[in-house]
């Protein structure tokens, strides 16, 4: 019998992120408490740029954007947000979306699988994803359960289960 396997990835649906940003932008433009504060949220290349007149307004715009991401099914673990920075008369927050699993996080996940998972399970790093293999499908289900319960700083998806 051939080994069963699945891949662990961390991907963001950029279309959903774009939709969330557009919804947040519309809400910021229409909300009364943002009128006249110069508040905005927009793409700046591959990054998200949040601008406002005060630090509190910038954080409020970030909060609106984060709520839209959650409604669209995107984990906040995928959002890498900087601190508010004064730039002239406005405050800016630069955020970016994290795609892929870094080598450091992949090693942490591999260690969790080795330490806590069933002994028959093997994992290997393949670029920015992990492949997990075992002869027993129940062992693979156990690994998925362990990783969902683990406190990691990346949002994981489990694909290509065969």
N, C-alpha and C positions, 0 to 999 in steps of 0.2 A: 504494500500500500504506500502511495506517495505521501510526502509530508503535506500537511495543511499549513496555510500561512495567511498573514494579513500584513498590511503596511500601516505604520503610524505616521501621520502627516500633520502639519499645522498650516492650513491655507485659509485665506480670507477671500470671500466672494466680493471682488472689487465692484461689481455692478450693484450689489446690495449696499456696500459702503458708500458708493456714489449716491444712491437713492437716499440713504440716511443723511448724508451731508446736505442734499438738496432740501429735504424735509426740515432739517434744523435751520438752514438758511432762511426758508420761508417763514418759519415760526419766529425767528429773531427779527425779521423785517416787520412782522405784523404785531408782535407783542408790545403792549403799551409801556412796560417797564424798560424796554430797550430803545425807545424812541429818543433820538437826540444824543445817544451815548457813543455813536460811531461803532456800534457792535456789528461784527460780521464773522462769518465762517466760510472758508473757500479753499479750493485746491491750490497749492503752490508747487507745481511739478508733481512729485510723488508724495509730498507732505501736505498736511492740513494746517492752514494758518487761521488762527482765531485772533481777532483784534477787537479791542474795546477801549473806552476812555479811562476806565479805572480797573484795578486788579480784580475787584469783586465782580464787576460786569464780565470780564474775560472768563473768570471761573464759572459764572452763571451760564455763559454761552457754551463752555465746555460741557457743563452738566446737561444742557439741552441736547448737544450732539451725542453724548454718551447714552442718554435715554433713547434716542432714535436708533443708535447702533443695537442696543439691547432688544428693542422692538423688532428689528430686522434680523435677529438671530445671530448677531456677531458678538462674540465674547469680548469683554473689556481687556482680557489678557492679551488680545491681539493689537491693542492700541498702546503705543509707546508715547507718553505725553511728557513734555518738558515743563519747566517752571515758567510762570508769567515773568516776562522780561520787559522793562520799560524801554520804549523806543520813541524818543521824542515826546510827544504829548499823549501817546497811546501805549497800551500794554499789549504784548503779543504772546501767544502760546503756540509753539510749534509741536505738532503731533505727527506720528507716522504709523502706518499699519505694518505689523510684523508678519512676514511670510516665511515659512520654512522653520525647521528646528535647528538651532545652532549646535555646533559640535559639543559645546559644554553641556547643553541640555540633553542632547542625544546620549552622552555618556552617563548622565544622571538617570535617564530613563532605563538605559541598559543595565545599570547597577541595580535599580529597583527590581527589574525583571529577574536578574540573577539571584538577588537576595531573598525576595519574597515570593517569586513565582515558582511554579512546578519545575522540577529538575530537568524534565525532558524538553523544555522550551529553550530555543536558541534565538538570539537577536543579533542583527548586524546592521551597522550604519551604512546607508547608501545615499551619499550626498546630504540633502537636507531632510531625509526621512529615514525611518527604521523599518526593517523587514523582520517579522517575528515568525518563527517556524516551529512546528511540533508535529509528531505523528498523531497526537490525540487532540481532537477539536475541543474537547472539554477543557483541556489545559489552556488553549488559546482564549476561550471564554473567561477563564479565571484571570489571565493576564489583563484582559480588557477591564474586568471588574476592579482589579488592583490599581490599574492606572487611572481609572475614573475616580477612585477614592483618594489617590495621591494628591498632595498639595504641590503642584508644579506651576511655574510662572508662564507656561505656554498653554495655548488652547489646542487640544489634541482631537484629531478625527481618525477613525479607524476605517480603512478602505481596502478593497481588493481581497475580501475575505473569501478564501477558497480552500 
